[in-house]
């Protein structure tokens, strides 16, 4: 065990660890930090002695972080954020905020929430903008690596450094083209039809599809699309059915007939999800509060 005092740690060493782990290269870490490679090597040696771990090992012509280094880098990001907050004023004024929030959301959450969220944000912070990326099936690394600052999804990643809060839940409805067919009155009618569903990459089905399969309720899928916005074109002019969140009635599924599922259907929860490092950040807290107020 290392006999170094933990107080030997400082912000430079934490930044170094994060840079080396994220860049996977001493050279690129040095460029990112604006120091020499020898300085990175020297500080890395100091950090190795403190934490009693090699931190990186050779892999081919490059290096890879050890499992301990990956874990320590996650904690270092949180500590660096706390240090930044410690050194900045607590007086937060949205009107002076000039930033871009990156939010990960699939088409359902994106279209339902984000246009109105942007309007709310810009009413108080005119220089704020949003960047929206697809969440697909979100994982913790999206937030750890700051590919986004917030995820909106029914599936929070299970990780100790990831926080989430339920925004709402929605019931499922069966959508169909009333000019082509009637509503399925019974489970037998429902199962006799062909269906459209969403299949996220690489091959992740909706929770509804998983639960029905576990109950032995197996549908015939005529088509699987990568997002809810792709469903209406297949429903219109056909006898296909789509069982999707009811909130889509005023969005992608507008103009289509719908009915309750002829079985006991689960509800779809929706969460906002963020990394522990942002738990006290004033701008991020404001963003979350505005989203909650919108819902």
Beta strands, then each sheet from edge to edge (+ up, - down):
strand 1: 56-59
strand 2: 62-65
strand 3: 100-105
strand 4: 129-133
strand 5: 150-153
strand 6: 162-176
strand 7: 194-200
strand 8: 204-205
strand 9: 220-225
strand 10: 241-245
strand 11: 257-260
strand 12: 267-275
sheet 1: 1+ 2-
sheet 2: 4+ 3+ 5+ 12- 6+ 10- 7- 8+
sheet 3: 4+ 3+ 5+ 12- 6+ 11-
sheet 4: 4+ 3+ 5+ 12- 6+ 10- 7- 9-
end
